[in-house]
Amino acid sequence: MNQELELNIKEKISHLKVIDTISKVAELVDVKVYAVGGFVRDIILNRERNDLDILVIGNGTDFAKNVADGLGITNVSYFKNFGTAHFDYQGMNVEFVGARKESYDRNTRKPIVEDGTFDEDISRRDFTINTLAISLNKNEFGKLTDKYDGLSDIKNKRIKTPLNPLKTFDDDPLRIMRAFRFASQLNFNVDESIVKAAYEMRNRLSIVSQERTTDEFLKILTSPKPSVGLKLLFDSGVLEIVFPEIAIMAGVDQRKDYHHKDVFLHTLQVVDNISKETENVWLRFAALVHDIAKPPTKKFVEGIGWTFHGHEDLGARMMKKIFHRMKLPLHQLDYIQKLVRLHLRPIALAKEEVTDSAIRRFVVNAGEDLEDLIVLCRADITSKNPIKVEKYLGNYERVMQKVRDVKERDQLREFQSPVRGEEIMQICNLKPSRKVGEIKTAIEEAILDGKIGNNYEEAFKYLIEIKDQFLEN
Ligand code: CTP
């Protein structure tokens, strides 16, 4: 049925030394071995990948040892309790696992690892797109086994569980996050049953370590269009658990004729906008949280409407607790706080009458993150009105021009005549005196006025020209 695909797969894997060695060892020790999981999925999707997952119908660690010996390497890590082993070989992270019918202890999360058959192992995997297996045994090398119609789900861009999702998620609740992460990474749809099961089981995420949950959350932010995953997190109620401050941004309040925009939808748009400009997940994170304090600062002011006074400062202050709770890397905290705190500043600086010192203060506050801040500000423009968009973009351009102007002026202030005092004294036969300074200033002024270029030759020539008029009086 999949002859062409199998040929294609064979062509992609048969030249790999590690695959060849695995085949040979399998022949020698007479066990069945398969490439499985994300490796197979990504080959079919033509995605780059350097993780190779190997399923051994037998003892995974013993098999890994034999393969390592065959390759002549010793850098193997064994996890006997889990029946897994892995090593790096020629830039590939190779992971071996013995087939198991695994279930976790419901409360301790410790896996109960029992040997299983191929079918048992495949059925306890997370999604149908991850259940495909390629045989690596010589007699059927490259043969694809597809027990759960994973191939058609890959073709139809669909995330589904091989078993009832309640069972699949109960085995490992992190799979709730993984479903939405894959949807976002691959731009796939998730089956409705997954959203429902995620909603029902969302509280079970509490038994998963914060690091694993956060890791999946950041993978969603790293995906090409993070709103895909973030929306799914929201629709399933999972966002309330993993990032409640973002979940409560959703919704619109209306009072008299005044309503504000839905901060959650606006934020999704900002995150998608910025993701087109940068791969930097922390800059994307800043986009996600820049308005995080709008809900707690929201106020209706008679005659004015909705206000969010001080949300940039409160938002920056909220970050510390969130970073600790989500176990985010603390060395990124300052950066995120800075971007949140300053995200309104460029709008204020776009006004005509801004002073140099206000610009200078902004340059100093933003420091090396000034470019990132402007990327954030640009992404923050979500108006559908092209005239307004152009106006706002123009404002930021003006601010950056002011920044460049002030920087240039400041540099000029620091600059010095290319012909130095020592030389002026020598040429004019002067002792250290006020006159030396006056001549030097005259050269500098000529450069600032554009009379001569800012280089030694022209400055020297100019010195010769003017020196007599200074020496005369
Ligand atoms: N797996 C699973 N449940 C999990 C994690 C992993 O069933 N909670 C299975 C899946 O079959 C998966 C394989 O183990 O394909 C390898 O896991 P992993 O490397 O974490 O995921 P990949 O699918 O390989 O995807 P990626 O490397 O992009 O995370």
Residues whose N, C-alpha, C, O or C-beta is under 5 A from the ligand:
A	BS01	CTP	G37 G38 F39 D53 R124 R125 D126 N130 D172
